[in-house]
C-alpha cells in the first residue's frame, strides 16, 4: 500500500465537536503520574464499580503517550472510549483517534453528516436533539496528507481508509490530514495519539435540530443564535 507524503500541519486553531453527555474524567484531570492510572482506577473502582466504565480502556494508550492535567479528559476520551460500534474513516473502532477540523464550520459540517446518519438509522422523531460542545485547540505536527490517495476519500466506504489508518498507526505515524468532504475548502485531521497535539479548551455549545430527514438548524446555546443548515 502506498504511503502518503508527510505534511507539516500548523493550525493556530483546530475545532472538534463532541456530545456534551461526556463529563470530565477526574483521573485524567489531576496531577497523578499516568503510569499509576491503572492502579488508581482499580482501587477507586472497588468503591465505585461504574468508575471503570467512565474511565475507559487505558490499555489503548501507552503510558508514554498519555496526557494529564486540566482539560486532559477532552483529549484522552476518544482514545480510551473507542468501540467497533463507532468506527470512523481511519479506524474500525478497535483504536481511537482525535478528529478535528480547521474551523468551526468544518467541524459542524462533519458532525452534522454523521449525526444525520445516526438519526436516520435509529428513526428518531423530529426535534432538537442532543447538545454538543466545541473543543478548540492547535496543531503543529507532521501528518500524512492523503489528498492524493482518492481511494481513502470515498464519501461512504471507509474500508480502504480504515486499513490505511491501522497500518500507519502501527508504524508510528502521528496521524492523517485530508480535505473535508463535507465542507468545501476545509481541512480535517485524525491524530493517532493524545500527545501529538496540545490539550484543547472548551468553546461554544450547540444543539442540532432534526426534521425527520436531516439536520436543518443549529442553535448556539450561549447566544441563542439559530443557523440554517443547507442540504448537503
N, C-alpha and C positions, 0 to 999 in steps of 0.2 A: 504494500500500500504506500502511496506517495505521502510524504510529509510536507505540510505547508511551510512556507518561509516564515521565519521569525520576524515579528514586528514589535518595535518598542511602542507600547501604548501608554501615553502620558495624558491623562484627563484630569483637569482640576476639579471636575465634578462628575461623579457617577451616580446613577439612581437605580435603586432596587425597590420594588413594591411587594409587600407581603401582607398576608391576612393579619388582622390585629388580635386574633384569638390566641396568639402565642406570647405568653408573658416572659419577662426576663428570667434567666436561669441563674440562681444565686451562686452556684458553684463556679460558673464562668466569670462572674462579676467581681468576686472577691480577690484577695491577694495570695491565695493558696498556690503553691507550686503545681503546675499542670501535671507533673509526674506523680503527684499524690491524689489526683482526682478519683481514680478508681477506688482507692482505699476509703476516701472520704465519702464517696457516693454509697459504697457498701455499708459503711457504718450508719449513715443517716437513713438509708432505706430500711433498716431494721425497725425504725420508729415510724417511718412513713413509706409504706410499700409502693405508693404511687409515684414517689420521687424518682425512681429509676426510669419510669416511662417518660417523665418530664425532661430528664437529663438527656436521654437518647443513648445511642451506641457509641461510647467513647473509643472503642477499638477501631472505628473508621478513620480516626485521625491520630497519626503517630505523635508521641509526646513532644518531639522537637518541633512539630508544625502547629501545635495548639497556641491559641492566643487567650489572654485573660485580662481582666480589668473592666472598668465601667464601659458598658456598651458591647462587650465581647459576645454576649448572647446572640446578637443580631448577625454576627459573623460566623460563629460556631454552629448555630442551629441548622442550616441547610446541610451541613456535613454529617451531623450526628443523628438527624431525623430523616435520612433518605429512606426510600422504600421502593421495591419493584412495582408497587401500586401507583407510584407517582414518577414515572420515567420522564425524561426530558430529551432535548435534541441531542445532547452529547453524553447522556448516561441512561442506562436501562433501569436505573434506580438502585443498583447494587452499591453505588457510591454517590456522594453528594457533590454539588457544585454551587458556587455563588454566582448566580446570573444577575446581570445589571445592564443598563443602557447608558448612553452618553447624554441623555436628557430625560426630564420628566415625561415628555411626550412619547419618547421611545418606550420607556418603562410601562406607561399606561397602555400604549398600543399592544405591546407584547402580552400584558396580563389580561387585557380585555379579550384577546383572542382565546387564551387558554381558559379563562373563566367562562366564556360563552360556550366552549366545548363541554365543560363540566356541567353547566346548567342545562344544556340540551340533552346530555346523556342521562341526567337524573330527572328530567321532565319537571323542572321546578316551575311553580306558579309565578306570574309576573309580580314585580315589586322591587323595592330597594333591598339589595342583597347584603351580604356580609361586608363589614368595613375593612379597609386596607390602610396601611401606613407606608410612608415613603422613607427609605433609608438613603442618606446622602453621604457619599464618601469620595475618595480619589483613587486613581490608578496610576501606577508608574512601574510597569513590568514588561518583560519580553513575553509575548504571547504568539501562538500560531495564528497567522492570518489566512483563513481558509476561503477568502473571497474567490480565489481562482479554482476551487475544487467544487464544481457545481453539484456533484452527487451528494455532497454534505449539506446542501442548502435546499433540499426538496421541501416544499411547503408543509407536507403532512407525513411523509415517510422518513422516519428517523433511523432506520436500520443501519445505513452506512455511517451516519454521523455518530451513532452510539458506539459502533465498533472503533471508529477513529478515536473518540474520546477515551475509551477504555485503554487502547494501546498507548496513547500519548501520556495518559496519567501514569501507567505502569513504567513508562520510560523516563519519568521525572519531569515532564514539561510543567510549566506554570499554569497554562490554560489556553484558551482559544478566543479569537476575536473574529467577527464577521459582520457584514452589512445586514441591518434589520430587514426581515421580510415583511414586517407589519407596519413600518413607518419609513417612507422613502427618505433617503439621505442619512438615516440614523445608523448607529453602530451599537453592537452588543458585545459583551464579554461573558465567558464562562470560566471561572477560576477553579482550579483543582484543589487548592489547599488554602486554609484560612490565613496563613502567614504571608501570602503573596501580596495582599492589599491591607491598608490601614483599617482600623475599626471605624464603621460609619456612625453617623449621628441621625437621630430621628428628624424627619421633616414634616410635611403636611399629612393630613388624614383625609381619606376619600371613602365614598360609598358609590357602588355601581348599581345602576337601575337596569333590571332585566324586564324586557317587554314580552317575553314568551318565546322570542326567536333570537334576539341578540341583545347585547348591552347597548342601550340607546342614549343614556345620560350618565354623567359622572358629577357627583357633588363633592366639593371641597368642604369638609365638615367645619373647619375652623373659621372659614369666611362665609359659608353659606352659598358660595358661587356655584351655579349649575352649568355644566358644559355639555353640549350635544355631541354625540359620537357619530360620525358619518359611517354609513355602511361600508364594510371593507370587503 
